[in-house]
Structures are given as structure tokens and as C-alpha cells.
């Protein structure tokens, strides 16, 4: 049973920073990409950051320059460093791991991030 556990969410003021962590446990072949997604109230889930096994990352324009994703392949972990947070970053953040070669996706339970003064 593969499990993803996120941590690090919370309440932060606009302009502040948070660091989210994702740990993958269980029997998994190999993790191709790891990604962070978010879902704000009343909105669809959207990609926040994604990183390949070789360390190539990609971000949407809404977070580019503010968020940084990293991963540790040996530990099957990923982190999301979020700086200069804005109220519109408020959402539940989810970690996803894409397994190779099965192409299965595994999701975490989500962690709440609230940006408010």
C-alpha cells in the first residue's frame, strides 16, 4: 500500500513563507514525476509545481518565481517552498507521485494553506 503524507500547511500572513513536505511510503516501483496541486474553494484543482526524476521542474505563471519544488529520490520525498504568499494562494495542497512503469498516480490527503492577515 502506497501512502503519501503531506505536512507543513497552516496560516500565514500575505508576503510570508511556508514549506510543504511530502513523504511517500510503501511498495512503489519507481517515482517518475512528483507534483504539487491545489484546490481552492469553488475552483478546480490546478497544478502548482512538478519535477521529474532528473530534477527538471515546471511551474504555472501564477507561482513562477515564488514557489520552488525539490525532491530527494533516495528518500522518496518532495518539498514545496512557497515564498511571497498571496491570499489567492489559499487552498488545499496535494502531493502526487506518478509511478513508473505502471503510470499509476498516488495522491496525498492534502494540507490546508491559508494566506490571510
QUIVEN-V193222 format. One record per residue. RES is the residue in one small letter. SS is DSSP state (~ for helix, > for strand, _ for the rest). OMEGA is omega in degrees with one decimal (999 if undefined). NEAR is the number of other ideal C-beta (glycine too) atoms within 10 Angstrom. Layout:
BEGIN
res:RES ss:SS omega:OMEGA near:NEAR
res:RES ss:SS omega:OMEGA near:NEAR
END
This chain:
BEGIN
res:x ss:_ omega:179.4 near:7
res:x ss:_ omega:178.2 near:16
res:x ss:> omega:173.0 near:12
res:x ss:> omega:-179.8 near:23
res:x ss:> omega:176.8 near:14
res:x ss:> omega:175.4 near:22
res:x ss:> omega:174.1 near:13
res:x ss:_ omega:178.6 near:16
res:x ss:_ omega:178.7 near:19
res:x ss:> omega:-179.7 near:12
res:x ss:> omega:179.6 near:12
res:x ss:> omega:178.9 near:18
res:x ss:_ omega:175.5 near:10
res:x ss:_ omega:-177.0 near:13
res:x ss:_ omega:-178.5 near:11
res:x ss:_ omega:-176.9 near:14
res:x ss:_ omega:172.0 near:11
res:x ss:> omega:177.8 near:20
res:x ss:> omega:178.0 near:13
res:x ss:> omega:177.9 near:25
res:x ss:> omega:178.5 near:15
res:x ss:> omega:178.8 near:26
res:x ss:> omega:179.7 near:17
res:x ss:> omega:177.4 near:21
res:x ss:> omega:-179.8 near:12
res:x ss:_ omega:-176.1 near:10
res:x ss:_ omega:-179.8 near:6
res:x ss:_ omega:-175.8 near:18
res:x ss:_ omega:-178.9 near:11
res:x ss:> omega:-179.7 near:12
res:x ss:> omega:178.7 near:21
res:x ss:> omega:178.7 near:14
res:x ss:> omega:169.9 near:19
res:x ss:> omega:-176.6 near:28
res:x ss:> omega:173.3 near:23
res:x ss:> omega:178.3 near:25
res:x ss:> omega:176.3 near:19
res:x ss:> omega:175.1 near:21
res:x ss:> omega:176.2 near:14
res:x ss:_ omega:-179.7 near:14
res:x ss:_ omega:177.3 near:7
res:x ss:_ omega:-178.6 near:5
res:x ss:_ omega:177.0 near:9
res:x ss:_ omega:176.0 near:6
res:x ss:_ omega:-180.0 near:13
res:x ss:> omega:176.8 near:13
res:x ss:> omega:177.9 near:15
res:x ss:> omega:-179.6 near:22
res:x ss:> omega:178.7 near:25
res:x ss:> omega:-178.3 near:19
res:x ss:> omega:178.3 near:21
res:x ss:_ omega:179.9 near:15
res:x ss:_ omega:-179.7 near:14
res:x ss:_ omega:174.1 near:6
res:x ss:_ omega:177.3 near:10
res:x ss:_ omega:-175.8 near:9
res:x ss:> omega:179.6 near:16
res:x ss:> omega:-176.6 near:13
res:x ss:> omega:170.7 near:18
res:x ss:_ omega:-177.7 near:12
res:x ss:_ omega:-175.8 near:6
res:x ss:_ omega:-177.7 near:13
res:x ss:_ omega:-176.6 near:23
res:x ss:_ omega:-179.2 near:10
res:x ss:_ omega:179.2 near:9
res:x ss:_ omega:-177.4 near:15
res:x ss:> omega:177.0 near:21
res:x ss:> omega:177.4 near:16
res:x ss:> omega:175.8 near:23
res:x ss:> omega:-179.9 near:14
res:x ss:> omega:175.2 near:21
res:x ss:> omega:-175.5 near:10
res:x ss:_ omega:-178.8 near:13
res:x ss:_ omega:-177.0 near:6
res:x ss:_ omega:-176.7 near:9
res:x ss:_ omega:177.9 near:19
res:x ss:> omega:175.6 near:19
res:x ss:> omega:176.9 near:29
res:x ss:> omega:176.3 near:20
res:x ss:> omega:175.8 near:26
res:x ss:> omega:-176.9 near:15
res:x ss:> omega:179.2 near:27
res:x ss:_ omega:178.1 near:14
res:x ss:_ omega:-175.4 near:13
res:x ss:_ omega:-179.3 near:22
res:x ss:_ omega:177.7 near:13
res:x ss:~ omega:-179.3 near:11
res:x ss:~ omega:172.8 near:10
res:x ss:~ omega:178.6 near:22
res:x ss:_ omega:-177.1 near:17
res:x ss:> omega:166.7 near:22
res:x ss:> omega:-177.4 near:18
res:x ss:> omega:-177.1 near:24
res:x ss:> omega:174.3 near:21
res:x ss:> omega:177.5 near:27
res:x ss:> omega:175.0 near:20
res:x ss:> omega:178.5 near:22
res:x ss:> omega:-175.6 near:18
res:x ss:> omega:174.0 near:17
res:x ss:> omega:3.1 near:13
res:x ss:_ omega:-175.7 near:8
res:x ss:_ omega:-174.3 near:11
res:x ss:_ omega:174.7 near:8
res:x ss:_ omega:174.7 near:12
res:x ss:> omega:176.1 near:11
res:x ss:> omega:-176.1 near:18
res:x ss:> omega:171.1 near:14
res:x ss:_ omega:-175.7 near:22
res:x ss:_ omega:178.5 near:11
res:x ss:_ omega:175.8 near:17
res:x ss:> omega:-174.9 near:21
res:x ss:> omega:171.6 near:12
res:x ss:> omega:179.1 near:22
res:x ss:> omega:179.0 near:15
res:x ss:> omega:-174.7 near:19
res:x ss:_ omega:175.1 near:10
res:x ss:_ omega:999 near:8
END
